[in-house]
């Protein structure tokens, strides 16, 4: 299987500005592959839209690559536009701020910024946490119901003292999150830590990410709590507007 994937990637890499269209024999010759194997892989790539066949029976890069490129550029756009706004958040408060996206029942952190006096937590860009046990994950679940079943299917296990493992209780909390416009994680993913998160919406009003601020429970639940909630929500709204969301 790994060998087939490698060959598929090599076939895609054959195409360039200088060689935008190649015949089956040309591809096989360039890679030192037999024509039968090349035909099998190329046909599958065509079925998936990664390659396309023109009227001269030559192959070109397909529409699927454009779609994937848009996804990559979109995530980079989130990063570029969110960074200065998230930095402003951690300049005002102690803690670690993240931008998180949903993936297969988990949240993946695509941005992480910490204040100079933040309490260390085990997160980094690319790390994953259970969606149901984090403030950012619960926001994503609350604003996109299709994410919930995938999360439940993975199982709801204890991560910290207050982790919600009851499905009905989780569903009730998600309703409140949608009503309030933000979520909290109180000793749910890491003992002693408290997170506040709000949704980042696209121009089509769909949730695409969540922004949160995580810090020690004593600090986050102190006299700054309401101010932090408003600031996190405001940061999420500003990022959403940068990405084309129009509030009506």
N, C-alpha and C positions, 0 to 999 in steps of 0.2 A: 504493500500500500504506500509506504513512504517513497519507494522508488518511482511509483506512478505519479505521485504528487510532484516529486522533483522534476520528472520529465515534463509534466504539464507546465510547471513554472519556466522551464528552459524553452519550451515552445513559445510561450507568451513573450519571453525576452528576445526571441528572434526578430520581432517586429520593431521597427524604428522609423524615424522620419525619412531615412534614406531607403528603407525597405518596408513601406506600409502594407504591401500586399505580397504574399508568397504562395507558391503552389505546394501541394503535398510533397512532391519529390524534393523541392528546394528545402523544405523544413527538415525532411528526413536526412538529406545530405549534410546540411549544416550541423546537425546534432549527432551524426553517425548512427542513426537509428534505422531499423528496417521499416519499410513503407507500411506494412500491415499494422505494426504497433503504433506508428505515427498516426495512421488513419483512425484507429480506434480512439486514441486520446483526443485528436482534433475533432472528431465527430461529437464526442461527449462535451468538449468545450463549446462547440457550436450549439448544442442542445441547451446549455446553460447560459448562452448569450455572451460568453467570454470571447468567442471568436464568431465571425460571420463569413459566409461565402458569397462572393460577388458573381456577376454574370459572366465573368471570364474564368470561373471555377478556381479563383484564387481566394486566399483567406486573409481577413483583416481583423484587427482588434474590434471587439463588439461593444454593445451598449452597456453590458453589465459592468465593465471596467469604469465607464463614466459614472455609473451609479455609485460604485465603491469609492471612487475619487471624491464624489460629492460628500459622502459620509465622512471621509478623512478630513476634507477641507472644512466641513461643518464643525467637527470637533476642535480643529485648530482655531476656528473662528470663535468658538465658545471660550477657549483658553485665552486668546489674545484680548478679547473684549472684557472678559471677567477679571483678569489679573489686577488691573489698577483698582477696580472697585472692591475686590476682596482684600487687597492690601490696605485700603482705607479702613475696612472693617477691623482688621487686627491691629491697626494703629490706635484705634479707639478703645479696644478691649483686650484683656488677657485671653489667650487661647490659641487654638489652631483652627483655621478655616479650610474647608474643602469645597470643591465642586465634584459632585458624584453623579454617575449615570447608572442606569439599571442594566444588568446583564444576567440572565438565567437564574433569577432568584436572589441575586446578590447586587450590591452596589460596588462600582469600581470608581476609585478616586482618580480623577483626571487632572486635578489641580490641588495643591496643598501649600498653604502659607501659614507660618507660625509667628506669633509675637515674640519679642526677645526674651520675655519672662514667662513663656508658656510652660505648662507642665507636660513633660514628654508623654506621648502616646504612640502606640505601635501602628502608625499608618504611614504610607508613602504613596507616591504617584504609581498607580497600577495595582495597589493592594485592594483586596476585596473584603467585604463584611456582609453578614446576613442582612438582607433588606428589612426584615421584620424587627430587627434588634437595634437599628440605628435611626437617628432623627431624619437623616437624608433619605434613607430607604423607605421609611414610613410615609414621607411626603410623596415619593414616587409611586408607592402603592395606592395612596389615597387619590391621586389625580389620574391614575390609569388603571382601571379595574382589570384589564387583561394581564397585568403583571402578577396579580394576587395568586391565581391558581398555580402558576409556575413556582412561586415562592412556597406555597403550601406543600406542593409535591416534593420539595426538597426536605421537608420536615422542619418543625419548629422546636429546636432544642435550646436548653438553657445556655446562655453565654455569660450571664452575670445575675446578681440577686433578683433584679426586677424584670428580667426578660419575659415578654408576653409569649406564652406557648399555647394558649387557648385560642382556637380559631375564631370563635364567636366574639371573644373579648377584643381580639385584634380588629375584627370587622367594625365593631362599635367605635374603637379608637380612630380608625380611618375615616369614619363619618365625621367625627369631631374635628379631625385635622382639616378635612375639606371645608368644614364650616368656618373654622378659625383662620385658615390660611397659613398655618405653620404647625410644626410638630416638635415634640421634645423627646429626648431619650434620657431617662433618669435612672442611672445605674442599670441600664438594660444591655449594653454591649460591653462595658468595662466598669468594674466596681469603682465607685468614687467619681466617675465622670458624668457630665451632664451636657447634652447637645441640644441645640435649637436649629431648626432647618426650615427653609421656605422654598417654594417651587420656582423654577426657571421655565418660562413658557416661550414657545416659538411664535412666529407670525400667524400660524394657523391655530393658535391658542391651545396647543398640545404641550404637555409637560415633556421636556427634553433632558432636564437635569435638576439637581437640587443644590442649594448652597447652605452650608451650615457653619456654626461656630461651636467648638467643643472645648470645655474647660472643667476645672474642678467643680464639683457640685456646690460646695460652699460659696464659691465666687459667683457662679452662674445663677444661683438661686437667691443671691443677696439683693441689696437695694438697687442694683443695676439691671435686674432681670427684665423688667418691662421695657427698659431702654434698649437692651440687647435684642429682645424680640422684635421691636419696631425697626431696629437697624438691620437685622438679618432680612426681614421682610422687604425693607426698602432696597437693600442691596440686590436681592433677587429680582425685584421689579425693575431696577435700573439695568441689570444684565439682560432681562427679557426685552426691554425696549431697545437695547443695543442690537439685539438679534432680530428686531423687526416686529416685536409684539406691540399691538396697539390696543390700549385699554379703552373700552367703551362703557 
